[in-house]
Amino acid sequence: MLRKSAPVLALIALVLAIILTPAYANDHIATVNVNLTETRGIGAEVGTVTLKDTQHGLLITPDLENLTPGLHGFHIHQNPACGPGLKQGKPVAGLAAGGHFDPFEVGAHAGPYSAGHLGDLPPLYVSEDGTATMPVLAPRLEVSFVNNRSLMIHKNGDNFSDDPALLGGGGPREACGVIAE
């Protein structure tokens, strides 16, 4: 009797596994239009970034051009805006995006793989010809967490620390896109 019921139990287990396994379908994808930031408004479009949920986290695939070559700080910022803002009475490009996304208010800039805020993404690599196409993975994020936020590319690299420079030394905000819901 046990031999005959084993295949049935295996089939039931397989069906349950399929039903209970999270699906990562097309509705877990967002495409972000990215533009240069300017002190007078939104600059020229430089391409798109695709965000896709995977079982390992958020896969972020850039298709960008006309950026400064090298490694760049890459973050999710709090606000769904990319325009300029005023800081000490002077216009700052991309300031409307607010600070790094930190929904749990941990206040720590510690990189995408540790217990810091959720805004830290792996660095964005821009090749010598100004294009960026190398995907990165943010294991603690998914599309639903970052809807109605902004995706920011800083001019410089990021060391995921506040030492020797605040916010990892990423510097000025070079390009930005709003992650629409």
C-alpha positions as CSV (number, residue, x, y, z in Angstrom):
1,M,0.0,0.0,0.0
2,L,2.8,2.4,0.9
3,R,4.5,1.8,-2.5
4,K,1.4,2.8,-4.4
5,S,0.8,6.0,-2.4
6,A,4.4,7.2,-2.7
7,P,3.9,8.5,-6.3
8,V,0.7,10.2,-5.3
9,L,2.4,11.9,-2.3
10,A,5.2,13.0,-4.6
11,L,2.8,14.4,-7.1
12,I,0.9,16.3,-4.3
13,A,4.2,17.6,-3.0
14,L,5.2,18.8,-6.5
15,V,1.9,20.6,-7.0
16,L,2.1,22.3,-3.6
17,A,5.7,23.4,-4.3
18,I,4.6,24.9,-7.6
19,I,1.6,26.7,-6.1
20,L,3.5,28.0,-3.0
21,T,6.6,29.1,-4.8
22,P,6.6,32.8,-5.5
23,A,6.1,33.7,-9.1
24,Y,8.3,36.4,-10.7
25,A,6.1,37.3,-13.6
26,N,6.2,40.3,-15.9
27,D,4.2,42.4,-13.5
28,H,7.3,42.6,-11.3
29,I,9.2,44.7,-13.8
30,A,9.7,48.4,-14.0
31,T,11.4,50.5,-16.7
32,V,12.9,53.7,-15.6
33,N,13.7,56.6,-18.0
34,V,16.9,58.2,-16.9
35,N,17.9,61.8,-17.6
36,L,20.9,64.0,-16.7
37,T,20.3,66.2,-13.8
38,E,20.8,70.0,-14.1
39,T,20.4,73.0,-11.8
40,R,17.8,74.5,-14.2
41,G,15.6,71.4,-14.5
42,I,15.7,67.9,-16.1
43,G,18.4,67.3,-18.7
44,A,18.8,65.1,-21.7
45,E,17.7,61.5,-21.6
46,V,20.6,59.1,-21.3
47,G,18.7,55.8,-21.5
48,T,16.7,53.4,-19.4
49,V,17.2,51.1,-16.4
50,T,15.1,47.9,-16.0
51,L,14.2,46.7,-12.6
52,K,13.1,43.0,-12.3
53,D,12.3,40.9,-9.3
54,T,14.2,37.6,-9.1
55,Q,14.3,35.0,-6.4
56,H,17.7,36.5,-5.4
57,G,16.6,40.1,-5.2
58,L,16.2,43.1,-7.6
59,L,18.0,42.7,-10.9
60,I,18.9,46.2,-12.1
61,T,19.9,46.3,-15.8
62,P,21.1,49.6,-17.2
63,D,21.0,50.6,-20.9
64,L,22.6,54.0,-20.6
65,E,24.9,56.3,-22.6
66,N,26.6,59.7,-22.4
67,L,27.7,59.2,-18.8
68,T,31.1,59.9,-17.3
69,P,33.3,56.8,-17.5
70,G,34.2,54.9,-14.3
71,L,32.4,53.7,-11.2
72,H,29.5,55.6,-9.9
73,G,27.5,55.7,-6.7
74,F,24.1,54.2,-7.5
75,H,21.2,54.6,-5.1
76,I,17.4,54.5,-4.6
77,H,16.4,58.0,-3.3
78,Q,13.4,58.8,-1.2
79,N,11.3,61.0,-3.4
80,P,9.8,60.3,-6.9
81,A,11.4,63.5,-8.4
82,C,14.6,64.3,-10.1
83,G,14.5,68.1,-10.5
84,P,16.7,70.6,-8.8
85,G,16.3,72.0,-5.3
86,L,17.8,74.8,-3.2
87,K,20.5,74.1,-0.7
88,Q,21.7,77.1,1.3
89,G,20.1,79.3,-1.3
90,K,21.8,77.7,-4.3
91,P,20.3,75.4,-6.9
92,V,21.5,71.8,-6.7
93,A,20.9,69.3,-9.5
94,G,18.7,66.4,-8.6
95,L,18.1,67.6,-5.0
96,A,14.3,67.0,-5.3
97,A,15.0,63.3,-5.1
98,G,15.7,63.7,-1.4
99,G,18.1,61.5,0.5
100,H,18.9,57.8,0.3
101,F,15.9,55.5,0.7
102,D,15.9,54.5,4.4
103,P,12.4,53.2,5.3
104,F,13.5,51.7,8.6
105,E,15.5,54.8,9.6
106,V,18.7,52.9,10.3
107,G,20.8,55.9,9.3
108,A,23.7,53.7,8.2
109,H,25.4,53.9,4.9
110,A,26.8,50.3,4.7
111,G,26.4,49.0,1.2
112,P,23.8,46.8,-0.5
113,Y,24.8,43.6,1.2
114,S,24.6,44.6,4.9
115,A,22.2,46.0,7.4
116,G,22.5,49.7,6.3
117,H,19.7,51.7,4.6
118,L,18.0,50.1,1.6
119,G,19.0,52.9,-0.8
120,D,22.5,51.6,-1.4
121,L,22.9,49.7,-4.7
122,P,26.1,48.0,-6.1
123,P,28.2,50.5,-8.0
124,L,27.3,51.3,-11.6
125,Y,30.1,50.7,-14.1
126,V,30.3,53.1,-17.0
127,S,32.7,52.0,-19.8
128,E,35.2,54.4,-21.5
129,D,32.7,55.1,-24.3
130,G,30.2,56.4,-21.7
131,T,27.8,53.5,-21.8
132,A,26.5,51.3,-18.9
133,T,25.0,47.9,-19.6
134,M,26.4,45.7,-16.8
135,P,23.5,44.5,-14.5
136,V,23.7,44.6,-10.7
137,L,21.8,42.8,-8.1
138,A,20.3,44.3,-4.9
139,P,19.4,41.3,-2.8
140,R,17.3,43.1,-0.2
141,L,15.0,44.9,-2.6
142,E,12.1,44.2,-4.9
143,V,10.1,46.3,-7.3
144,S,7.3,46.9,-4.9
145,F,9.7,48.4,-2.3
146,V,11.1,51.0,-4.7
147,N,7.9,52.2,-6.5
148,N,7.4,55.9,-6.3
149,R,11.1,56.6,-5.5
150,S,13.9,57.7,-7.7
151,L,17.0,56.0,-9.1
152,M,20.1,58.2,-8.8
153,I,23.5,58.0,-10.4
154,H,26.2,60.0,-8.7
155,K,29.2,61.5,-10.5
156,N,31.8,59.6,-8.4
157,G,32.2,56.1,-6.9
158,D,30.8,55.1,-3.5
159,N,32.8,53.5,-0.6
160,F,29.6,52.8,1.4
161,S,30.9,54.7,4.4
162,D,30.7,58.2,5.7
163,D,34.5,58.3,6.0
164,P,36.4,60.0,4.5
165,A,33.5,61.7,2.8
166,L,29.8,61.8,3.7
167,L,27.5,59.4,1.9
168,G,30.3,57.4,0.5
169,G,31.8,60.2,-1.5
170,G,29.5,59.8,-4.5
171,G,29.5,63.5,-5.0
172,P,27.1,65.4,-7.3
173,R,24.0,63.8,-8.7
174,E,24.7,63.1,-12.4
175,A,21.6,61.4,-13.7
176,C,18.2,60.4,-12.3
177,G,15.0,58.6,-13.1
178,V,11.6,58.3,-11.4
179,I,10.4,54.7,-10.6
180,A,6.8,55.0,-11.5
181,E,4.2,52.7,-9.8
